[in-house]
Amino acid sequence: MRRFRKLRLRIRSLLDRSRVESDLEDEIAYYLDREIEQAIAAGASPEEAKRHALSTLNGAGRLKEECRDARGVRWFEDVLSDLRFSARTLRKAPMFTVTVVSALAFCIGLNTAIFSVVDTVLFRPLLFPNQDRLVAVTEGVPGLGFPVLPFSPPDYVFVAATNQSFASTGIYRNQSYEISGVDRPRRVSGARVTASLFQVLGISPAVGRVFTQAEDEHAMRVAVLSGGFAQGAFGTPERALGRTVLLNRIPHVVIGVMPRSFSFPIRGSRFNDNPADVFVPVSWSNGERQQTVSNFDYSMVARLKPNVTIQQASMEIKGLLERIVKDYPPKIKQALESNPNFSLESQIVPFREEFAGDVRRPLLLLLAAVGVVLLIGCADVANLMFSRAIGRQREFALRSSLGAGGWRLARQMLTEGLVLSVIGGAAGLCIAFWTLPLLINFAPDNLPRLSEIGLNWRVAAFVIAVTLATPLVFCLGPLTNALRSSPVHQLRGEGRTATQGRSQRFLMSAAVVVQFSLAFVLLTTAGLLTRSLIKASKASPGFRPEHVISAQIALPESVYKTRAQVTGFFDRLLSRVSTLPGVRQTGAISDVPTGSTANVVISIEGRRDTERVDTLFCHGNALESLRVRLLRGRLLGPEDQIGKPHAAVVSESLAKRAWPDQDPIGRRIRFGVDIPYNDEPWLTIIGVVADVKARLTSNAPRFVLFTTARAWDKQMIVVVRTSGDPLLLTNAIQHELAQLDTSLPVGKIATLDQVLEESLSAERFRTWLMGCFAVAALLLATLGIAGLLAYTAAQRTQEFGVRIALGANRRNLLVLIFQHCLRLSGAGILVGLAASIAATRVISAFLYETSPLDPGTFLAVPLILVLVALAAGLFPAWRAVRTDPITALRAD
Amino acid sequence: MKPNDLVQGTLGLLILRILALEPMHGWALSQRLKQMSKDVLQVGPGSLYPALHKLEQDGWITAEWLISDTRRRVKFYSLTKEGRKHLQSQTADWKRLSAAISAIVLPARG
C-alpha cells in the first residue's frame, strides 16, 4: 500500500509537474496569508505583517527547491535541463550534429540489419512450442562410409514403435511433385510425412485439418498445403479446402492449409532441406517397409519425454539399432559377415542444430566485420567530440569554476553523446528496415529461416544496447579529459585560444591509428575473399559449361512407369531437339555434375571393401555434350543404353583408387555391397575421364561414376550444346516438350554457366557484404584522418603564420603536413598488417586457391590506405600553403 | 531553538506526533508545534514544508485538498496506517536515544 502510494506520488511529481508546482504555490500562499492574518490580529499594520511573513519564508525559491528535492525528482529535472542544453548546443553546431548522427545511423543501421539476419538464422528459437525438447535423430553406417544418414523406413517403424525416450516421433522426406488441376501444371516442392509429424512439431493447420494415422496407413489421397502456396493458387486458404489437385497426375483432396509462418522442412538442414508446398502422407508400401539396409532417406524428428536427456535417448536408440541388426534376415547377416566393420549407429542432436551448421561461421564473420565498422565509426565520432570539447574548453572551465563538479560536466557530455546516439540509433533502425529486404534478396539459398526475419525484442534489445554503449565509447576520451583537467589551468588559457594538450593529441592520433588498422583488416579480408571468388568463378568444373543450355524435366511416375516409357520419352525429346538449328550435341543427365549428386556405395570386382561414389546417370550423348575430358577408353553413348545396364565411365581419382597401377578399362563394378543376393548388374568400365568438381571451390579428388539411366530416373536434366547463344533455344525446347506431353510442366531452363554461377551464391553474398563493409570502413577512416588533419592544421594556423613570416618555405609546410599524414597512416598500416596476418588465418577456410597472406592483397591494401591518407591531407595542405601570415597572426 | 539544531530527523518525529492527534494543514501544524513546545520550537515554512513533502513522499503521511471556511483550497495532512506504526517505532527509538544522551549529559546526582 505504502509502496504503491509512493510510486503514485513519484509518477505524479514527474508527469503532472505543473500541477504539483501550482499546488506548492497555493500551499505556501495559504501559509503566508494565515501568518499575515495572525500578525494583524496581534496589532501589526498590514505592511509590517506582510514583511514579517515573508521573512519567515527565507526565500521562496529555495523553499520550493528543497520541497522538490524532498520529493526526489531533482535528478529528473537535472536530466531535463541537460537534455534541453544538449539540444540547444547541438542545434548551434549543425555540421557537427549531422556528421555524427549520419555516421552513427549508418553504422548502427548496418549492424542492426546484419544482426537481424544472424539472430534469425542462428539464435532465434524455432517457432515450434517447447522447441528445446525437439531432437533430430539420425542413423549411420560408418563401416560403409556413411557416419550420418537419415532413417530407413523399417528402422524408423521399429524405433518409433519400441522406444521409451520419445513422447512422439515423426519423419519427413522431400519429394517434388508435378501439380496440375489448379492452373498451369508445374513442379512444386513437396514432402512425404507421417501423420504424427505435425503433432511432434506442435503446429496445427491454419484451416482444415492434418491427416490421421489411418489415412497415412491406408495411403489415402489427401494433401495439406503450405499457407503461401494455398494463397497463391486459390486466393485464400479457405478456398483451397476440399479442392482436388493432381499430384503427379493422381487426384488428392486438400484437407488442410498450414499457417503462413510454417516453413518446413527448414532450409539448410543436413538432409531434406526444401520447404514444402505440399504435404502428403508418407504411406510406405510393403516393399518400402521391408527394404533392409537401404533407403536411408527419411529425416526423423522426435520430442523427448520430460526428464529424458539426449544422452539417455541416444543410449536407448543405440540399443534398439543393435537389436535391428541382430534380427536381420539370415541371408543379410551372412552377407554382412564379409564386412566386419558393419554396425548401425545413431546420433541425436537438438533439432535446431539440424541446420545452420554451414552458415554459422561466415555469418559470425560478417557480424564481427560489421562490428568493426561500428568501432571505426565510434572513433570518428570520438574525435569529432574531442575537437569540439577542446573548442568548448573555456566554456567547461567557466562552468566548473561556477561550481559545476567534474561529475556534473561529465554527465552533461554523456547526455550530449546519448542524444546523438539515440537520434543515430533511431535513424539506423530506419536504415536497417530499408536494407533488410535488399539483404534478403541477395541472400543465398542455404540461409535457413529467412522468411521469419523481422524486428523482434532481441533485435530491439541489440539496437538499444548498441545505442547506449556507443556514447560510452566515443565520450571516453573527452570525458577523462574533462574529469582530469583543472579549471584554473584552462581559464588562464595558453594564449587566447585553448590548444590541445599532449594527451589529447595522443588520444586523437591513437583513434585514427586504430581506425586505419581496423580498416586494413577489413580491406585485406574483403580483398582475399574477392580474389578467391574470382578464382573460383574462373575455375574449370571439369567440363566445358559454355554454350550449354540445361532444362530440368521430371516425368510423373504414375504415367511413366517402365524404363521403356522413360527412355522412350527422352529418346524422342533428344532426337527432336537435336534437329533444332544450332544444336551440336544433346543428352540428359541426372544432375549437373558440379553439385550434390546421388552418393552410393559400390563394390569392385575382386575386392572385398566398398567405395562411396557420386553417381550420375546419363542418357544420349550427355558426356559429350558436357565435354567431359576423356583420358582413356570412350564416353557413354546412346548405344550403351541397349539392353540391361552394363557400361560405366569413372573419374580419374576413382580409377586410381580402385585399380592402382592397373588399366581400369574392362574391369567391373556394381552398386551395393558385393553379397550373393545383390541383383544389381555388373558394369564394365569403358572409359576414364578427368575429375569433375563437387563444388567450384573445391579441389578435392572426387570419385564419380557415370552410367546409363535406370527406370527410376524420372528426373533428368537435358543438356544441349549449341554453336551460338544457348538461350536462343529456350522457346524451341519448351515447344518440343509441349509437343511430347502437353501437361508436362516446364522446369527450370538455364545455361550451365548460370547454374554454376548460382552455385557460388553463398560465396558471392559474403564477399559482397565484406566488400561493402570494407568500403564503409575505408570511408569512415578517411573521414577520421581528414577530420584530424583539418583540425590540427586549423589549430596550427598561427604557427604556420609565424613560420611563413619568419621565411619558411611553403614547401616545408607541405612536408610538415604530409609527414604527419604518413606518420598516422603508417602507424595504422603497421598495426593493421600485424592484426591482418593473425586475422586472415581465420578465413583461410573460405579461400579457394588463395593464400591468406596473398601478396597482391597485402600490397594493394597499404597502397590504398596511403593514397587515401594523402588525399585526406590535400585540403589542409592547400589551406596551410595559402596561409596569409598577417591574418593568421591577427586572428583571435 | 531552530529545527536545524535539532537532532537529525527529529522534526519528522514531531510532525508525526502532532498529526497523530488530528489531520491539519501546515500553518496550523507550526502553530501547534510552537504552542506544545511552549514557544521553544519555532519551525518556519522553509524547514516545515520540505519535511512534510519528504514524509509524504515516504508514505508516512498523506495529504488531501479540502475547502476551508474562507472557501480556499487547503492542503490537510494526516497520518497513514504505516505512519502510525512508524511513529511508534520512532518514539521507542527516541526514548532509548534520549535516555542514553541524558545518562551522559546529565550526571547522576547523589
Interface residues (C-beta under 8 A of the other chain):
Chain A: M1 R2 R3 R5 K6 L9 R10 S13 D23 L24 D26 E27 I28 Y30 Y31 D33 R34 E35 T56 L57 N58 G59 R62 L63 E66 C67 D69 A70 R71 G72
Chain B: H25 G26 W27 S30 G44 P45 G46 Y49 P50 A51 H53 K54 E56 Q57 D58 G59 T62 W65 R72 R73 V74 K75 T80 K81 E82
